[in-house]
Structure formats: C-alpha cells, structure tokens
C-alpha cells in the first residue's frame, strides 16, 4: 500500500468536497440542524397536563381534593365545567388531556365513613403519556386518602397528626434517582441523538461521494490507474471519517452547552469510541455505494438501512431490556445499540473503558467486517 497514493486520493476527494458548496454545507449543517430539531422536538417529560374539573359537590373537602391536582406541577388547571357534556368536546379537541368528576355527596360520604367513587377521564391517544398520567392520579389520590386516614386516627386516638401520619404509613419509602437526578428527558435524548445523527450522516456523505464518481464517470480514471483497491478505498474514506469526527466534537458541544446534558465520563475515551463508531457507519455508506448506481438510489438505501435500526433497535425510544427476546437479539445485530450504551454511559453514568470495552470491541468488529466486505466487493473492472 502506497501512502503517497492514499494521500493524493484523499487530497483530491477533499478538494471536490470543498468545490461542492452544497455538499460541504450538508456535511456540517445537516448534523447541527438534526440535533436542534430532534433535541427540542423529542420530549419524554410528562408535565403540565391540561385538565378540567366537574365538581358536583362544591364543598370544602372537594376543593381540598382538587387543589392537590391544581397545585401539582404535573397538571395544568384549565377551569371548571357545569356538566359532563362539556367535557367530551374539550377532550376530543385535545384542549384538555384529563378530566376529573367529583360526585354529589362527596364530603357527606367521607365524613360518614363511606367510600366515594371519583371518576377520572384520561385521553388515551398516547399510551406512554396516559400511563404516566394515571400514575400521577393514583399517587395524588393515595396522598389524599392517607391524609384523611391520618386525621381520623388522630381524632379517635387523641394523638398529634404527625404521629397519626406515621401510623398510616409505617414504611417510609425514600427514592433516590441515580445518574439523571432531575429526571430530565433532554439529558438522555441529547446523547442518544448523537448516535442517531452519526448513524445517518456519515453513510449518507460517503455513499453520495462514491456514487457521484460513478455518475460523472470520473471513477473510470481509478479503474485505469495503478491505484490499488485498498488505496482507493482508504483515500476515499479518510475525508468523510475526518468530517464526521469534527461533527462528533460539534454535537458533543451542543449536547453539553445547548441542551445542558451533564458529561461525567472521560472525553478522550468518548471521542475515540465515537471515531470507531464513525468508522463503522462510514463503512455502511461505502458498502451501499458499491450497490447503488445513482445518488438518489444511494440516498434511499442509506435512509432505509440506517434509520430503522437507529430508531427501533438502539434503545432510543424503547429500552432494550423491555423488548421481547427476538427484538433483543435483533438489537444486538446493529451497531447503534452499542454506541447508545457508550453515549449514555459516558454522559450520565461517568463510566469508561473499564465498563464499556465490550461495546467498543463490538464496534471495532463491525468496522472491520464492513471495510473488508467493501474491499472484497469493490472491483477495478466495469461490470457488463
């Protein structure tokens, strides 16, 4: 392998990239734009749920019960209605996502020691939000029940309300959230978006760069030259690996400075692991370019082979542990899952090579397989 030839091909490719201003803009503007759009657009936090109230009792106890919802940061009070018929259009138009109906005799029944049924209506359009909203409602209802029971025990036994509350809840559960203490979805989304963007853009750029030579016929110069297959592929890929490595730094800065995601790991390890991932995804683009004859075909194939695994089998939207056995097996077949673990581990958990070496090794294996397969499939002879 002649290093001077590789250097010459790399220089030629870089000059073509610089001459094509649209292509150069896509190389750097596209990742930044995707980071901003998806980073601000994907929100997993369930807060400020708009809700309305139908209070058919209108007593002090019903108001106390409702104020638990009104004063919660998870709910956004939109007002009272006069009857149930007013709730249906509000829910149908998504002006509210939750409604609560307090029946007549709410206070009277509770003071008499009788159970009272309070109806809650939750918009089930989005199952994840619905499940989370249901959890909030159950927790607030349980808090009110505990308050009532503590007051009853305090009155009957003649003990302070604090002591009565302790009797109602003899086991005090103390929750401590690790790694993402504020439970901000952005802190998890921003690192995961690096995986998604670096899965799409390097193959996209590489495939277009190689197929472009097929379309304009300049690749025939390579076919007729003394440049070997390995020299051509190495020289062709190095500029795109370099561009994507720069994008790693840009995306990392955006995650930390724009989205305020905490980075607790080793930046050198993370950058080196990201370069390995970029080498892997660049290999995907190279492999695609060997089968595509036009830039449009290259774009279509790249979108299919990158977006599907990045969205479904990386842990971006659904945790791998929550998938069934078949889906978990499929997830281990794609490099996106391994880099997601590296990104989240480096950002939120502060772990490094000691814990993540297996993921890095998997990405190295993927890179070698893709590059070797591309080398074997690339021929310096025009197919008939």
Order of alpha helices (4+ residues) and beta strands (2+ residues): alpha-alpha-beta-alpha-beta-alpha-beta-alpha-beta-alpha-alpha-alpha-alpha-alpha-alpha-alpha-alpha-alpha-alpha
